Amino acid sequence: MRQLLLDWGASGPPTLDSFVIGRNQELAAMLRRIHSRKAVSPDQHFITLWGEAGAGKTHLLYALGAGGQALYLSADQPPGNYSWSSEIALYLLDDCDHLDADQQIAAFALYNQVRESGGMLVAATGKPPAQLTLREDLRTRLAWGLVYQVHGLSDDEKIDALSKSADARGLVLSPGVLPYLLTHFRRDMQSLSAILDALDRYSLETQRPITMPLLRELLQLADAQPTS
């Protein structure tokens, strides 16, 4: 069978508009100000986002980086990448709770350089700064400025958001499709939105309605698809 399906990035790159806000209204308003490069107060030059896996922290960092003059950093990059530049206005530091010893030293230095020389830094972690097992000086830096919890969506909120997305696109989903997805597929909204796109394409390809059998068939094809 020809490859037709599961380009999970088909729904496009992460944006602030595609982030389902839920209980994160205040955070979303703040990040829109940063993304539009509007003036912010001194305590807003450093922001730490924390929350459970799948809450959308990485989505928000990527969304903030759209438009240039931003540098995305994570735990899988060498410490040498953690350097300040006058050409970078916004630093995005992901997975801070997974930084190794050398990366922690480099991140600490980057915080100090941003504070002394200008720019903004938004970091993301799985726990509040005080609960992280990191160097004390870096934990202190992560608590500079504002600290926001990124609240994940409840199952009902995810189903509501996906239902509205389907309705807006004219998709008719059989009862049970979305609850089944939440128990048999990745639970983050980016993945759920991507498979909704795949269901739409597969429904058109096969000229069949979006029902439970179609969904199970699609998931089986995804499992059987080669990884390389």
MDAnalysis code that builds the backbone (N, CA, C; Angstrom):
import MDAnalysis as mda
import numpy as np

u = mda.Universe.empty(684, n_residues=228, atom_resindex=np.repeat(np.arange(228), 3), trajectory=True)
u.add_TopologyAttr("name", ["N", "CA", "C"] * 228)
u.add_TopologyAttr("resid", np.arange(1, 229))
u.add_TopologyAttr("resname", ["MET", "ARG", "GLN", "LEU", "LEU", "LEU", "ASP", "TRP", "GLY", "ALA", "SER", "GLY", "PRO", "PRO", "THR", "LEU", "ASP", "SER", "PHE", "VAL", "ILE", "GLY", "ARG", "ASN", "GLN", "GLU", "LEU", "ALA", "ALA", "MET", "LEU", "ARG", "ARG", "ILE", "HIS", "SER", "ARG", "LYS", "ALA", "VAL", "SER", "PRO", "ASP", "GLN", "HIS", "PHE", "ILE", "THR", "LEU", "TRP", "GLY", "GLU", "ALA", "GLY", "ALA", "GLY", "LYS", "THR", "HIS", "LEU", "LEU", "TYR", "ALA", "LEU", "GLY", "ALA", "GLY", "GLY", "GLN", "ALA", "LEU", "TYR", "LEU", "SER", "ALA", "ASP", "GLN", "PRO", "PRO", "GLY", "ASN", "TYR", "SER", "TRP", "SER", "SER", "GLU", "ILE", "ALA", "LEU", "TYR", "LEU", "LEU", "ASP", "ASP", "CYS", "ASP", "HIS", "LEU", "ASP", "ALA", "ASP", "GLN", "GLN", "ILE", "ALA", "ALA", "PHE", "ALA", "LEU", "TYR", "ASN", "GLN", "VAL", "ARG", "GLU", "SER", "GLY", "GLY", "MET", "LEU", "VAL", "ALA", "ALA", "THR", "GLY", "LYS", "PRO", "PRO", "ALA", "GLN", "LEU", "THR", "LEU", "ARG", "GLU", "ASP", "LEU", "ARG", "THR", "ARG", "LEU", "ALA", "TRP", "GLY", "LEU", "VAL", "TYR", "GLN", "VAL", "HIS", "GLY", "LEU", "SER", "ASP", "ASP", "GLU", "LYS", "ILE", "ASP", "ALA", "LEU", "SER", "LYS", "SER", "ALA", "ASP", "ALA", "ARG", "GLY", "LEU", "VAL", "LEU", "SER", "PRO", "GLY", "VAL", "LEU", "PRO", "TYR", "LEU", "LEU", "THR", "HIS", "PHE", "ARG", "ARG", "ASP", "MET", "GLN", "SER", "LEU", "SER", "ALA", "ILE", "LEU", "ASP", "ALA", "LEU", "ASP", "ARG", "TYR", "SER", "LEU", "GLU", "THR", "GLN", "ARG", "PRO", "ILE", "THR", "MET", "PRO", "LEU", "LEU", "ARG", "GLU", "LEU", "LEU", "GLN", "LEU", "ALA", "ASP", "ALA", "GLN", "PRO", "THR", "SER"])
u.atoms.positions = np.array([
    [0.850, -1.201, 0.000],
    [0.000, 0.000, 0.000],
    [0.878, 1.241, 0.000],
    [0.576, 2.201, -0.883],
    [1.443, 3.366, -0.991],
    [1.393, 4.189, 0.293],
    [2.487, 4.907, 0.533],
    [2.522, 5.740, 1.738],
    [1.632, 6.958, 1.510],
    [0.603, 7.111, 2.345],
    [-0.324, 8.215, 2.140],
    [-0.652, 8.940, 3.421],
    [-0.152, 8.376, 4.555],
    [-0.798, 8.771, 5.780],
    [-0.033, 9.716, 6.663],
    [0.785, 9.094, 7.481],
    [1.027, 9.676, 8.788],
    [2.251, 10.571, 8.820],
    [2.155, 11.643, 8.089],
    [3.076, 12.745, 8.297],
    [2.513, 13.539, 9.463],
    [3.019, 13.219, 10.683],
    [2.396, 13.807, 11.874],
    [2.601, 15.309, 11.958],
    [3.492, 15.857, 11.129],
    [3.659, 17.303, 11.124],
    [2.768, 17.998, 10.117],
    [1.830, 17.252, 9.534],
    [1.029, 17.820, 8.448],
    [0.166, 18.981, 8.902],
    [-0.126, 19.047, 10.183],
    [-0.985, 20.133, 10.647],
    [-0.221, 21.449, 10.778],
    [1.059, 21.443, 10.411],
    [1.830, 22.674, 10.396],
    [2.633, 22.876, 11.666],
    [3.551, 23.842, 11.626],
    [4.387, 24.104, 12.797],
    [3.574, 24.671, 13.953],
    [4.060, 24.489, 15.185],
    [3.326, 25.019, 16.345],
    [3.211, 26.540, 16.278],
    [2.054, 27.041, 16.617],
    [1.824, 28.482, 16.707],
    [1.060, 28.779, 17.985],
    [1.046, 30.037, 18.384],
    [0.244, 30.415, 19.547],
    [-1.240, 30.246, 19.269],
    [-1.641, 30.450, 18.025],
    [-3.055, 30.287, 17.681],
    [-3.497, 28.830, 17.779],
    [-2.587, 27.893, 17.506],
    [-2.969, 26.482, 17.540],
    [-2.834, 25.872, 18.932],
    [-2.336, 26.645, 19.899],
    [-2.265, 26.173, 21.274],
    [-3.642, 26.309, 21.915],
    [-4.177, 25.197, 22.419],
    [-5.485, 25.237, 23.076],
    [-5.279, 25.781, 24.484],
    [-5.838, 26.943, 24.760],
    [-5.483, 27.702, 25.963],
    [-5.961, 27.025, 27.243],
    [-7.184, 26.552, 27.277],
    [-7.686, 25.938, 28.506],
    [-7.606, 26.903, 29.679],
    [-6.921, 26.456, 30.744],
    [-6.793, 27.286, 31.949],
    [-5.566, 28.192, 31.918],
    [-4.978, 28.397, 30.756],
    [-3.732, 29.160, 30.642],
    [-3.944, 30.547, 30.041],
    [-5.057, 31.184, 30.370],
    [-5.379, 32.477, 29.749],
    [-4.332, 33.544, 30.029],
    [-3.920, 33.679, 31.289],
    [-2.946, 34.720, 31.636],
    [-1.615, 34.466, 30.942],
    [-1.182, 33.218, 30.944],
    [0.071, 32.865, 30.276],
    [-0.015, 33.145, 28.784],
    [-1.110, 32.762, 28.160],
    [-1.255, 32.965, 26.720],
    [-1.188, 34.444, 26.366],
    [-1.810, 35.299, 27.167],
    [-1.770, 36.737, 26.907],
    [-0.341, 37.265, 27.023],
    [0.398, 36.780, 28.034],
    [1.779, 37.211, 28.202],
    [2.643, 36.783, 27.018],
    [2.494, 35.545, 26.575],
    [3.320, 35.052, 25.479],
    [3.000, 35.760, 24.164],
    [1.762, 36.172, 23.995],
    [1.434, 36.940, 22.786],
    [2.159, 38.291, 22.776],
    [2.311, 38.881, 23.942],
    [3.058, 40.139, 24.025],
    [4.522, 39.908, 23.650],
    [5.080, 38.827, 24.148],
    [6.471, 38.521, 23.829],
    [6.632, 38.247, 22.338],
    [5.712, 37.448, 21.792],
    [5.813, 37.080, 20.381],
    [5.684, 38.289, 19.472],
    [4.883, 39.246, 19.863],
    [4.720, 40.453, 19.054],
    [5.831, 41.472, 19.302],
    [6.754, 41.085, 20.201],
    [7.910, 41.924, 20.537],
    [7.497, 43.274, 21.118],
    [6.351, 43.278, 21.818],
    [5.941, 44.497, 22.491],
    [6.774, 44.717, 23.747],
    [6.813, 45.948, 24.215],
    [7.593, 46.263, 25.407],
    [7.087, 45.477, 26.600],
    [8.007, 44.950, 27.371],
    [7.648, 44.204, 28.573],
    [8.398, 44.803, 29.751],
    [7.887, 44.572, 30.939],
    [8.519, 45.107, 32.144],
    [9.756, 44.281, 32.493],
    [10.655, 44.811, 33.355],
    [11.891, 44.101, 33.678],
    [11.683, 42.685, 34.204],
    [10.630, 42.445, 34.979],
    [10.432, 41.105, 35.532],
    [9.926, 40.114, 34.498],
    [9.646, 40.603, 33.277],
    [9.170, 39.719, 32.222],
    [10.272, 39.328, 31.233],
    [11.505, 39.709, 31.522],
    [12.615, 39.332, 30.643],
    [13.050, 37.897, 30.882],
    [12.624, 37.329, 32.010],
    [12.897, 35.923, 32.301],
    [11.581, 35.262, 32.707],
    [11.236, 34.193, 32.009],
    [9.995, 33.478, 32.285],
    [10.303, 31.981, 32.304],
    [9.778, 31.300, 33.296],
    [9.909, 29.846, 33.356],
    [8.518, 29.220, 33.271],
    [8.384, 28.269, 32.356],
    [7.156, 27.507, 32.204],
    [7.393, 26.114, 32.768],
    [6.465, 25.629, 33.588],
    [6.614, 24.269, 34.073],
    [5.275, 23.549, 33.997],
    [5.345, 22.247, 33.831],
    [4.118, 21.469, 33.742],
    [4.419, 20.050, 33.308],
    [3.411, 19.221, 33.366],
    [3.569, 17.809, 33.025],
    [3.892, 17.629, 31.553],
    [4.436, 16.466, 31.211],
    [4.701, 16.144, 29.812],
    [3.397, 16.185, 29.024],
    [3.448, 16.772, 27.840],
    [2.263, 16.868, 26.998],
    [1.397, 18.081, 27.251],
    [1.778, 18.922, 28.228],
    [0.972, 20.106, 28.527],
    [1.109, 21.187, 27.459],
    [2.173, 21.130, 26.666],
    [2.340, 22.105, 25.584],
    [3.514, 23.041, 25.741],
    [4.444, 22.737, 26.630],
    [5.573, 23.653, 26.874],
    [6.444, 23.807, 25.632],
    [6.825, 22.683, 25.023],
    [7.662, 22.755, 23.826],
    [6.912, 23.426, 22.684],
    [5.637, 23.145, 22.551],
    [4.798, 23.816, 21.552],
    [4.908, 25.333, 21.712],
    [4.796, 25.811, 22.938],
    [4.845, 27.253, 23.171],
    [6.220, 27.827, 22.855],
    [7.279, 27.106, 23.199],
    [8.619, 27.605, 22.897],
    [8.826, 27.715, 21.393],
    [8.445, 26.684, 20.656],
    [8.585, 26.738, 19.197],
    [7.748, 27.878, 18.618],
    [6.553, 28.058, 19.151],
    [5.687, 29.128, 18.655],
    [6.319, 30.500, 18.899],
    [6.925, 30.681, 20.059],
    [7.585, 31.955, 20.358],
    [8.752, 32.211, 19.428],
    [9.424, 31.127, 19.015],
    [10.606, 31.285, 18.168],
    [10.306, 31.620, 16.729],
    [9.051, 31.487, 16.313],
    [8.696, 31.794, 14.926],
    [8.898, 33.281, 14.648],
    [9.487, 33.580, 13.536],
    [9.671, 34.977, 13.155],
    [11.092, 35.483, 13.275],
    [12.014, 34.619, 13.696],
    [13.422, 35.009, 13.693],
    [13.882, 35.670, 14.978],
    [15.192, 35.898, 15.058],
    [15.865, 36.510, 16.205],
    [15.618, 35.726, 17.496],
    [15.443, 34.414, 17.363],
    [15.241, 33.559, 18.525],
    [16.130, 32.330, 18.398],
    [16.566, 31.810, 19.523],
    [17.421, 30.627, 19.547],
    [16.789, 29.590, 20.460],
    [16.484, 28.411, 19.892],
    [15.911, 27.317, 20.659],
    [17.035, 26.406, 21.127],
    [17.047, 26.107, 22.410],
    [18.063, 25.247, 23.009],
    [17.374, 24.158, 23.815],
    [17.976, 22.969, 23.841],
    [17.401, 21.881, 24.627],
    [18.516, 20.981, 25.141],
    [18.117, 19.968, 25.902],
    [19.089, 19.097, 26.558],
    [19.857, 18.214, 25.586],
    [19.451, 18.145, 24.331],
    [20.186, 17.330, 23.368],
    [21.187, 18.148, 22.551],
    [21.436, 19.395, 22.958],
    [22.400, 20.239, 22.268],
    [23.646, 20.444, 23.131],
    [24.814, 20.582, 22.508],
    [26.059, 20.724, 23.272],
    [26.118, 22.058, 24.006],
    [26.860, 22.110, 25.100],
    [26.960, 23.353, 25.878],
    [27.450, 24.547, 25.066],
    [28.241, 24.286, 24.031],
    [28.752, 25.378, 23.217],
    [27.682, 26.172, 22.507],
    [26.501, 25.589, 22.363],
    [25.398, 26.311, 21.711],
    [24.758, 27.347, 22.628],
    [25.032, 27.230, 23.936],
    [24.388, 28.098, 24.919],
    [25.191, 29.391, 25.062],
    [25.224, 30.180, 24.018],
    [26.032, 31.390, 24.050],
    [25.206, 32.598, 23.638],
    [25.502, 33.738, 24.262],
    [24.764, 34.966, 23.983],
    [25.261, 35.601, 22.691],
    [24.350, 36.235, 21.966],
    [24.696, 36.954, 20.742],
    [23.846, 38.206, 20.656],
    [24.444, 39.270, 20.186],
    [23.695, 40.516, 20.016],
    [22.621, 40.386, 18.942],
    [22.703, 39.337, 18.118],
    [21.715, 39.131, 17.053],
    [20.496, 38.337, 17.525],
    [20.556, 37.824, 18.756],
    [19.455, 37.025, 19.286],
    [18.691, 37.844, 20.317],
    [17.392, 37.994, 20.098],
    [16.558, 38.757, 21.036],
    [15.866, 37.870, 22.059],
    [15.670, 36.598, 21.699],
    [14.888, 35.709, 22.554],
    [15.539, 34.338, 22.597],
    [15.832, 33.874, 23.810],
    [16.411, 32.545, 24.018],
    [15.332, 31.632, 24.602],
    [15.246, 30.432, 24.053],
    [14.211, 29.474, 24.446],
    [14.906, 28.206, 24.919],
    [14.847, 27.957, 26.207],
    [15.613, 26.869, 26.824],
    [14.656, 25.776, 27.287],
    [14.644, 24.652, 26.579],
    [13.694, 23.570, 26.840],
    [14.338, 22.466, 27.685],
    [13.500, 21.693, 28.363],
    [13.949, 20.504, 29.110],
    [15.034, 20.826, 30.129],
    [14.875, 21.923, 30.842],
    [15.914, 22.323, 31.795],
    [16.171, 21.259, 32.859],
    [15.154, 20.485, 33.198],
    [15.327, 19.462, 34.224],
    [16.168, 18.287, 33.745],
    [16.537, 18.262, 32.451],
    [17.361, 17.179, 31.914],
    [18.760, 17.640, 31.509],
    [19.138, 18.850, 31.858],
    [20.464, 19.346, 31.497],
    [21.538, 18.602, 32.275],
    [22.637, 18.247, 31.600],
    [23.753, 17.628, 32.313],
    [24.607, 18.714, 32.969],
    [25.680, 18.298, 33.641],
    [26.473, 19.240, 34.434],
    [27.046, 20.368, 33.576],
    [27.604, 20.033, 32.403],
    [28.189, 21.065, 31.544],
    [27.119, 21.990, 30.966],
    [25.981, 21.435, 30.610],
    [24.896, 22.266, 30.089],
    [24.359, 23.205, 31.165],
    [24.322, 22.740, 32.402],
    [23.865, 23.600, 33.490],
    [24.804, 24.787, 33.682],
    [26.101, 24.544, 33.590],
    [27.069, 25.640, 33.698],
    [26.844, 26.643, 32.561],
    [26.646, 26.108, 31.347],
    [26.448, 26.982, 30.182],
    [25.132, 27.750, 30.291],
    [24.074, 27.103, 30.795],
    [22.790, 27.779, 30.948],
    [22.876, 28.879, 31.991],
    [23.588, 28.616, 33.090],
    [23.792, 29.629, 34.124],
    [24.503, 30.854, 33.549],
    [25.534, 30.603, 32.763],
    [26.269, 31.710, 32.146],
    [25.383, 32.486, 31.175],
    [24.537, 31.760, 30.440],
    [23.652, 32.430, 29.482],
    [22.672, 33.343, 30.207],
    [22.124, 32.883, 31.317],
    [21.233, 33.739, 32.106],
    [21.934, 35.040, 32.474],
    [23.150, 34.935, 32.955],
    [23.881, 36.128, 33.378],
    [24.164, 37.051, 32.199],
    [24.496, 36.462, 31.045],
    [24.780, 37.282, 29.866],
    [23.533, 38.008, 29.385],
    [22.400, 37.320, 29.401],
    [21.147, 37.960, 28.983],
    [20.810, 39.106, 29.928],
    [21.011, 38.887, 31.206],
    [20.700, 39.940, 32.180],
    [21.612, 41.142, 31.998],
    [22.871, 40.909, 31.716],
    [23.837, 42.005, 31.602],
    [23.769, 42.710, 30.254],
    [23.502, 41.935, 29.192],
    [23.664, 42.484, 27.847],
    [22.373, 42.686, 27.083],
    [21.261, 42.129, 27.590],
    [19.982, 42.354, 26.943],
    [19.397, 41.097, 26.326],
    [18.110, 41.124, 26.100],
    [17.391, 39.997, 25.531],
    [16.367, 39.462, 26.507],
    [15.739, 38.366, 26.112],
    [14.766, 37.683, 26.959],
    [15.078, 36.202, 26.928],
    [14.691, 35.510, 27.998],
    [14.909, 34.069, 28.063],
    [13.659, 33.414, 28.637],
    [13.117, 32.449, 27.904],
    [11.966, 31.672, 28.355],
    [12.415, 30.222, 28.479],
    [12.278, 29.661, 29.668],
    [12.714, 28.295, 29.938],
    [11.513, 27.409, 30.214],
    [11.699, 26.104, 30.029],
    [10.633, 25.135, 30.292],
    [11.185, 23.969, 31.092],
    [10.433, 23.543, 32.092],
    [10.825, 22.428, 32.949],
    [9.597, 21.589, 33.290],
    [9.849, 20.414, 33.833],
    [8.749, 19.553, 34.230],
    [8.233, 19.832, 35.627],
    [9.003, 20.586, 36.427],
    [8.621, 20.869, 37.809],
    [8.889, 22.339, 38.114],
    [8.316, 22.865, 39.202],
    [8.664, 24.230, 39.617],
    [10.161, 24.316, 39.910],
    [10.776, 25.483, 39.693],
    [12.221, 25.616, 39.903],
    [12.701, 25.095, 41.252],
    [11.956, 25.351, 42.316],
    [12.397, 24.945, 43.654],
    [12.490, 23.431, 43.808],
    [11.822, 22.677, 42.956],
    [11.802, 21.219, 43.073],
    [12.782, 20.527, 42.135],
    [13.537, 21.294, 41.371],
    [14.459, 20.699, 40.404],
    [15.767, 20.280, 41.066],
    [16.325, 19.170, 40.600],
    [17.621, 18.707, 41.100],
    [18.717, 19.230, 40.177],
    [18.935, 20.527, 40.253],
    [19.931, 21.215, 39.441],
    [20.870, 21.989, 40.362],
    [21.920, 22.554, 39.778],
    [22.784, 23.465, 40.535],
    [21.936, 24.540, 41.214],
    [22.298, 24.881, 42.422],
    [21.523, 25.876, 43.160],
    [21.485, 27.208, 42.428],
    [22.627, 27.602, 41.845],
    [22.637, 28.910, 41.172],
    [21.741, 28.912, 39.938],
    [21.643, 27.778, 39.236],
    [20.762, 27.721, 38.070],
    [19.298, 27.674, 38.510],
    [18.998, 26.941, 39.573],
    [17.620, 26.937, 40.087],
    [17.193, 28.350, 40.471],
    [18.122, 29.123, 41.034],
    [17.820, 30.515, 41.374],
    [17.512, 31.321, 40.122],
    [18.284, 31.103, 39.067],
    [18.053, 31.835, 37.823],
    [16.693, 31.478, 37.227],
    [16.320, 30.206, 37.318],
    [15.035, 29.790, 36.772],
    [13.860, 30.427, 37.509],
    [14.105, 30.882, 38.721],
    [13.049, 31.549, 39.496],
    [13.066, 33.060, 39.302],
    [14.030, 33.574, 38.521],
    [14.005, 34.992, 38.203],
    [12.730, 35.299, 37.410],
    [12.266, 36.520, 37.514],
    [11.132, 36.924, 36.681],
    [9.858, 36.193, 37.040],
    [9.145, 35.744, 36.022],
    [7.832, 35.130, 36.204],
    [7.905, 33.618, 36.045],
    [7.130, 32.912, 36.839],
    [7.044, 31.455, 36.756],
    [5.577, 31.083, 36.553],
    [5.301, 30.345, 35.485],
    [3.929, 29.946, 35.170],
    [3.829, 28.423, 35.092],
    [2.791, 27.893, 35.672],
    [2.460, 26.496, 35.415],
    [1.649, 26.419, 34.130],
    [2.065, 25.520, 33.228],
    [1.290, 25.252, 32.021],
    [0.332, 24.107, 32.354],
    [-0.939, 24.435, 32.456],
    [-1.942, 23.446, 32.841],
    [-2.330, 22.604, 31.633],
    [-2.178, 21.298, 31.764],
    [-2.631, 20.415, 30.705],
    [-4.146, 20.385, 30.630],
    [-4.647, 19.982, 29.485],
    [-6.092, 19.900, 29.296],
    [-6.628, 18.608, 29.894],
    [-7.821, 18.671, 30.445],
    [-8.508, 17.462, 30.868],
    [-8.967, 16.703, 29.622],
    [-9.363, 15.448, 29.796],
    [-9.866, 14.677, 28.663],
    [-11.089, 15.343, 28.040],
    [-11.970, 15.873, 28.883],
    [-13.165, 16.545, 28.352],
    [-12.780, 17.778, 27.538],
    [-11.769, 18.530, 28.014],
    [-11.334, 19.721, 27.283],
    [-10.695, 19.335, 25.952],
    [-9.942, 18.238, 25.931],
    [-9.342, 17.781, 24.677],
    [-10.415, 17.370, 23.686],
    [-11.398, 16.623, 24.150],
    [-12.477, 16.195, 23.261],
    [-13.261, 17.398, 22.736],
    [-13.491, 18.372, 23.614],
    [-14.213, 19.574, 23.191],
    [-13.422, 20.334, 22.130],
    [-12.104, 20.485, 22.343],
    [-11.272, 21.210, 21.384],
    [-11.208, 20.479, 20.046],
    [-11.055, 19.159, 20.077],
    [-10.993, 18.385, 18.839],
    [-12.347, 18.387, 18.127],
    [-13.419, 18.345, 18.885],
    [-14.761, 18.399, 18.287],
    [-14.985, 19.721, 17.567],
    [-14.566, 20.809, 18.202],
    [-14.719, 22.123, 17.566],
    [-13.860, 22.229, 16.318],
    [-12.651, 21.667, 16.373],
    [-11.784, 21.675, 15.198],
    [-12.414, 20.876, 14.061],
    [-12.970, 19.721, 14.388],
    [-13.630, 18.901, 13.361],
    [-14.844, 19.624, 12.784],
    [-15.643, 20.234, 13.650],
    [-16.831, 20.960, 13.185],
    [-16.450, 22.106, 12.254],
    [-15.373, 22.820, 12.611],
    [-14.944, 23.959, 11.795],
    [-14.507, 23.522, 10.401],
    [-14.078, 22.279, 10.287],
    [-13.614, 21.773, 8.986],
    [-14.666, 20.928, 8.286],
    [-15.842, 20.823, 8.908],
    [-16.906, 20.054, 8.292],
    [-16.740, 18.553, 8.399],
    [-15.951, 18.091, 9.352],
    [-15.750, 16.654, 9.534],
    [-16.856, 16.086, 10.417],
    [-17.373, 14.954, 10.033],
    [-18.382, 14.255, 10.818],
    [-17.716, 13.027, 11.439],
    [-17.640, 13.010, 12.762],
    [-16.992, 11.919, 13.483],
    [-18.053, 11.047, 14.141],
    [-17.933, 9.754, 13.976],
    [-18.864, 8.848, 14.656],
    [-18.652, 8.911, 16.166],
    [-19.701, 8.703, 16.952],
    [-19.541, 8.686, 18.413],
    [-18.500, 7.654, 18.826],
    [-17.685, 8.036, 19.779],
    [-16.670, 7.120, 20.284],
    [-15.308, 7.295, 19.674],
    [-15.200, 7.984, 18.524],
    [-13.901, 8.138, 17.862],
    [-12.912, 8.897, 18.745],
    [-13.336, 10.047, 19.257],
    [-12.399, 10.859, 20.046],
    [-12.072, 10.216, 21.398],
    [-13.047, 9.688, 22.152],
    [-12.676, 8.991, 23.386],
    [-11.727, 7.818, 23.141],
    [-11.916, 7.111, 22.039],
    [-11.025, 5.988, 21.711],
    [-9.602, 6.490, 21.478],
    [-9.471, 7.601, 20.775],
    [-8.144, 8.164, 20.524],
    [-7.416, 8.462, 21.831],
    [-8.125, 8.994, 22.798],
    [-7.493, 9.382, 24.049],
    [-6.970, 8.189, 24.840],
    [-7.504, 7.011, 24.578],
    [-7.050, 5.827, 25.312],
    [-6.154, 4.909, 24.486],
    [-6.006, 5.178, 23.181],
    [-5.220, 4.295, 22.322],
    [-4.173, 5.029, 21.497],
    [-3.912, 6.291, 21.827],
    [-2.975, 7.068, 21.018],
    [-2.283, 8.067, 21.921],
    [-1.270, 8.731, 21.385],
    [-0.576, 9.774, 22.143],
    [-1.578, 10.841, 22.568],
    [-1.386, 11.377, 23.767],
    [-2.421, 12.203, 24.375],
    [-2.160, 13.703, 24.266],
    [-1.006, 14.115, 23.720],
    [-0.767, 15.549, 23.587],
    [-1.578, 16.096, 22.418],
    [-1.941, 17.368, 22.512],
    [-2.851, 17.949, 21.529],
    [-2.240, 18.019, 20.139],
    [-0.929, 18.208, 20.042],
    [-0.317, 18.275, 18.714],
    [-0.481, 16.943, 17.987],
    [-0.249, 15.833, 18.688],
    [-0.403, 14.514, 18.068],
    [-1.867, 14.220, 17.767],
    [-2.742, 14.591, 18.691],
    [-4.162, 14.348, 18.469],
    [-4.687, 15.162, 17.280],
    [-4.226, 16.403, 17.167],
    [-4.648, 17.224, 16.029],
    [-4.095, 16.663, 14.722],
    [-2.872, 16.134, 14.783],
    [-2.263, 15.574, 13.577],
    [-3.008, 14.333, 13.109],
    [-3.423, 13.473, 14.037],
    [-4.141, 12.274, 13.579],
    [-5.547, 12.630, 13.104],
    [-6.098, 13.714, 13.619],
    [-7.384, 14.169, 13.078],
    [-7.208, 14.566, 11.610],
    [-6.091, 15.232, 11.303],
    [-5.778, 15.548, 9.907],
    [-5.631, 14.275, 9.081],
    [-4.921, 13.286, 9.666],
    [-4.703, 12.032, 8.947],
    [-6.035, 11.307, 8.702],
    [-6.917, 11.341, 9.687],
    [-8.237, 10.739, 9.508],
    [-9.009, 11.406, 8.371],
    [-8.916, 12.716, 8.298],
    [-9.583, 13.459, 7.226],
    [-9.043, 13.009, 5.873],
    [-7.708, 12.938, 5.755],
    [-7.103, 12.542, 4.484],
    [-7.462, 11.092, 4.132],
    [-7.429, 10.210, 5.145],
    [-7.690, 8.802, 4.895],
    [-9.161, 8.574, 4.535],
    [-10.038, 9.338, 5.151],
    [-11.457, 9.254, 4.812],
    [-11.690, 9.649, 3.353],
    [-11.030, 10.727, 2.919],
    [-11.158, 11.152, 1.521],
    [-10.529, 10.137, 0.581],
    [-9.386, 9.590, 0.987],
    [-8.673, 8.613, 0.151],
    [-9.504, 7.355, -0.078],
    [-10.162, 6.906, 0.975],
    [-10.899, 5.646, 0.893],
    [-12.391, 5.843, 0.613],
    [-12.820, 7.121, 0.608],
    [-14.243, 7.428, 0.388],
    [-15.123, 6.727, 1.422],
    [-14.667, 6.780, 2.676],
    [-15.411, 6.162, 3.777],
    [-15.585, 7.190, 4.889],
    [-16.683, 7.098, 5.642],
    [-16.884, 8.031, 6.750],
    [-15.903, 7.750, 7.888],
    [-15.744, 8.741, 8.768],
    [-14.821, 8.598, 9.901],
    [-15.554, 7.875, 11.024],
    [-15.343, 6.573, 11.071],
    [-15.988, 5.703, 12.042],
    [-14.922, 4.978, 12.855],
    [-15.355, 4.227, 13.845],
    [-14.423, 3.441, 14.649],
    [-13.617, 2.460, 13.800],
    [-14.230, 1.706, 12.876],
    [-13.421, 0.801, 12.043],
    [-12.353, 1.532, 11.233],
    [-12.698, 2.712, 10.700],
    [-11.714, 3.471, 9.930],
    [-10.568, 3.919, 10.836],
    [-10.898, 4.374, 12.027],
    [-9.864, 4.814, 12.964],
    [-8.939, 3.659, 13.346],
    [-9.508, 2.504, 13.683],
    [-8.677, 1.356, 14.049],
    [-7.778, 0.941, 12.895],
    [-8.309, 0.988, 11.689],
    [-7.516, 0.640, 10.510],
    [-6.353, 1.603, 10.337],
    [-6.625, 2.881, 10.517],
    [-5.575, 3.894, 10.394],
    [-4.489, 3.685, 11.435],
    [-4.874, 3.411, 12.675],
    [-3.887, 3.194, 13.724],
    [-3.071, 1.939, 13.469],
    [-3.671, 0.908, 12.908],
    [-2.935, -0.293, 12.562],
    [-1.927, -0.016, 11.456],
    [-2.310, 0.794, 10.480],
    [-1.385, 1.177, 9.418],
    [-0.225, 1.985, 9.964],
    [-0.537, 2.857, 10.927],
    [0.524, 3.666, 11.537],
    [1.517, 2.779, 12.261],
    [1.022, 1.768, 12.992],
    [1.909, 0.864, 13.708],
    [2.769, 0.051, 12.758],
    [2.226, -0.265, 11.571],
    [2.949, -1.102, 10.610],
    [3.879, -0.309, 9.721],
    [3.761, 1.020, 9.766],
    [4.553, 1.858, 8.866],
    [6.019, 1.792, 9.229],
    [6.954, 1.639, 8.273],
    [8.378, 1.620, 8.612],
    [8.820, 2.928, 9.225],
    [9.803, 2.854, 10.102],
    [10.303, 4.050, 10.792],
    [11.391, 4.744, 10.013],
    [11.909, 4.142, 8.948],
    [12.968, 4.781, 8.164],
    [12.775, 4.451, 6.685],
])
